[in-house]
Amino acid sequence: MLDMSAVHKSRGAGSQRYSLVIPRLQLRGGEQLAVVGPSGCGKSTLLDLLALVLAPDQAGRFDFTPANAPLDIAKLWRASQQGTLADLRSRHLGYVLQTGGLLGFLDVRGNIELSRKLLGLKDDGSVTRLAGQLDIADQLDKKPADLSVGQRQRVSCARALAHAPRLLLADEPTAALDPLNAERVMQLLVAQAREHGVCCVVATHDEALARASGLQVRRISCRRDVDGGVTATLGEAC
């Protein structure tokens, strides 16, 4: 479903330069991966590339196949096909932010069903079903401010899954949680992705939690270059 090779992205220059190198990344539908590394190593940059909100500087290959035929994402960026990229994001991607990213003026039900409404999808029961599976069915009429941090993260997971995306991205979804809630949220997120056959990429600093949740692990390693800048490289599965 996703095929990337020789993808590079740099920011800044000289001693302030940061570069991310992705030698190879292939993901099949339903596959689940944890990208592990400390803060500042480039996990969020990788997710932004996968989320189609950040253009690569170079790409030997960057294909995304949400349906039958692969789409050349690097070519779409070069041609400034912003409308096509936005449509791919809204239809085929789900994103769980570290902070939840919920809209405070909507109740839980409204937050979860937002992605479906933006796509013009009818109510098929998925909002209520996901709320039950993520143990927030009794919170649907509450506002995010009335929820615990763990509950807000589960609402964010439900919202990311409600429109049946092909690729689910999660950026440090458990970083703000205590260990018990972190384990619960991660396991619920992974279980729902597996049940719905969604390809999942989770960025996390907690390798032990990722492995305990059954995720394939790939680390990002960093080196300081002669110009003082930093190059981060996505490693192989370990």
C-alpha positions in Angstrom: 0.0 0.0 0.0 2.9 2.3 0.7 6.3 2.1 -1.1 9.0 4.6 -0.4 12.7 4.6 -1.3 15.5 7.2 -1.1 13.2 9.8 0.3 15.0 12.9 1.8 13.6 15.9 3.7 15.8 18.7 5.1 15.1 21.8 7.1 17.4 24.7 7.9 21.1 25.1 6.8 24.6 24.7 8.2 24.7 23.9 11.9 20.9 24.4 12.0 20.2 21.8 9.3 18.2 18.8 10.1 17.8 16.0 7.4 15.7 12.9 7.4 16.6 10.0 5.2 14.2 7.1 4.5 16.3 4.5 2.6 13.3 2.1 2.3 9.8 1.8 3.7 7.2 -0.6 2.4 3.9 -1.2 4.2 1.1 -3.6 3.2 -2.5 -3.1 4.0 -3.2 -4.0 7.6 0.5 -3.9 8.6 1.4 -2.1 11.8 4.6 -0.3 12.6 6.1 1.7 15.4 8.8 4.3 14.6 10.9 4.7 17.7 13.3 7.3 18.8 13.9 10.2 21.3 12.3 13.6 21.0 13.7 15.6 18.1 14.9 12.6 16.0 12.4 13.1 13.2 9.5 10.9 14.0 7.0 13.8 13.4 8.7 14.7 10.2 8.3 11.2 9.0 4.6 11.2 9.9 4.1 14.5 8.1 5.6 13.0 5.0 3.2 10.0 5.3 0.3 12.3 6.0 0.9 14.1 2.7 1.3 17.5 4.4 5.0 17.8 3.9 6.7 17.6 0.5 9.9 15.5 0.1 13.0 17.2 -1.2 14.0 14.0 -3.1 12.2 10.7 -3.6 13.4 7.7 -5.6 10.0 6.3 -5.1 7.0 7.5 -3.1 3.9 5.5 -4.1 0.6 5.3 -2.1 -2.0 2.8 -3.2 -5.3 3.4 -1.4 -7.2 1.6 -4.2 -6.1 -0.5 -7.2 -3.5 1.7 -8.9 -0.5 3.3 -7.1 -0.3 7.0 -7.0 3.1 8.8 -7.4 3.0 11.2 -4.4 6.3 12.8 -5.3 5.0 13.6 -8.7 1.8 15.1 -7.2 3.9 17.4 -5.0 6.1 18.4 -8.0 3.0 19.3 -10.0 1.5 21.2 -7.0 -1.6 19.0 -7.1 -2.7 20.3 -3.7 -6.4 19.5 -4.3 -5.6 15.8 -5.1 -3.3 15.6 -2.0 -6.0 17.1 0.2 -8.6 14.6 -1.1 -6.3 11.7 -0.4 -5.7 13.0 3.1 -9.4 13.4 3.9 -10.5 10.1 2.4 -7.7 7.7 3.1 -5.8 8.9 6.2 -6.6 9.1 9.8 -4.3 11.0 12.3 -4.1 10.7 16.1 -2.3 13.8 17.5 -0.3 13.7 20.7 -2.6 16.3 22.3 -5.8 14.7 20.9 -6.7 17.7 18.7 -10.4 17.6 19.6 -12.7 20.6 19.0 -13.8 22.0 22.3 -17.1 23.3 21.0 -18.3 19.9 19.8 -19.3 17.0 22.0 -17.6 13.6 21.8 -20.1 12.4 19.2 -19.6 15.5 17.1 -15.8 15.1 17.2 -15.9 11.4 16.3 -18.3 11.9 13.4 -16.6 15.0 12.0 -14.4 13.2 9.4 -17.5 11.4 8.1 -19.5 14.5 7.9 -16.8 16.4 6.0 -16.8 13.5 3.4 -20.6 13.5 3.2 -20.8 10.0 4.6 -24.1 8.8 6.1 -24.5 7.5 9.6 -23.8 3.8 9.4 -23.5 3.1 13.1 -19.7 3.3 13.1 -19.5 6.2 15.5 -21.5 4.4 18.2 -19.7 1.1 17.5 -16.3 2.7 17.8 -17.3 4.5 21.0 -18.3 1.2 22.5 -15.2 -0.6 21.4 -13.0 2.1 22.8 -15.0 2.3 26.1 -16.3 5.8 25.7 -19.9 5.1 24.8 -21.1 6.8 28.0 -19.2 9.9 27.1 -20.8 10.8 23.8 -22.8 13.7 25.0 -19.9 15.3 27.0 -17.5 18.0 25.8 -13.7 17.2 25.6 -13.1 19.5 28.6 -15.1 17.1 30.8 -13.0 14.1 29.9 -9.8 12.7 31.3 -6.7 12.8 29.2 -7.0 9.1 28.5 -10.6 9.4 27.4 -9.7 12.3 25.1 -7.1 10.2 23.4 -9.6 7.4 22.9 -12.0 9.9 21.3 -9.2 11.0 19.1 -8.5 7.4 18.1 -12.2 6.9 17.3 -12.3 10.0 15.2 -9.3 8.9 13.2 -10.9 5.6 12.4 -14.5 6.6 11.9 -14.3 7.2 8.1 -12.5 3.9 7.5 -9.1 5.2 6.4 -6.5 3.0 4.7 -3.6 4.5 6.7 -3.7 5.4 10.4 -1.0 7.7 11.8 -0.4 8.3 15.5 2.1 10.8 16.8 3.1 9.9 20.4 -0.5 9.1 21.3 0.4 7.9 24.8 3.1 10.5 25.7 0.8 12.5 28.0 -0.6 9.4 29.8 0.4 7.5 32.9 1.8 4.0 32.2 -1.5 2.2 32.9 -3.5 4.5 30.6 -0.7 4.5 28.0 -0.9 0.7 27.8 -4.7 0.8 27.6 -4.8 3.4 24.9 -2.1 1.8 22.8 -3.6 -1.6 23.0 -7.1 -0.3 22.1 -5.7 1.7 19.2 -3.8 -1.3 17.8 -6.7 -3.6 18.3 -9.1 -1.4 16.4 -6.6 -0.9 13.6 -6.2 -4.7 13.3 -10.0 -5.3 13.5 -10.6 -2.9 10.7 -7.6 -3.9 8.5 -6.1 -0.5 8.7 -2.4 0.0 8.1 -1.0 1.8 11.2 2.2 3.8 11.8 2.8 4.9 15.4 5.6 7.3 16.4 6.7 6.7 20.0 9.6 7.0 22.3 8.4 4.0 24.3 9.9 1.0 22.5 8.9 -1.4 25.3 5.2 -0.4 25.0 5.3 -0.7 21.2 6.7 -4.2 21.4 4.2 -5.2 24.1 1.4 -4.1 21.8 2.7 -6.3 19.0 4.0 -3.6 16.7 6.9 -4.1 14.3 9.7 -1.7 15.4 12.0 0.5 13.3 14.3 3.0 15.0 15.5 6.4 13.8 19.2 7.0 14.4 20.9 10.4 14.3 24.5 11.5 13.5 26.2 14.9 13.6 27.7 15.9 10.2 30.8 17.9 9.4 28.7 21.1 8.8 27.3 20.8 12.3 23.9 19.7 11.0 22.1 16.5 11.9 21.1 13.6 9.6 18.5 11.1 10.9 18.0 7.8 9.2 15.1 5.3 9.4 16.6 1.9 10.2 15.4 -1.6 9.2 13.0 -3.6 11.3 14.5 -4.8 14.5 
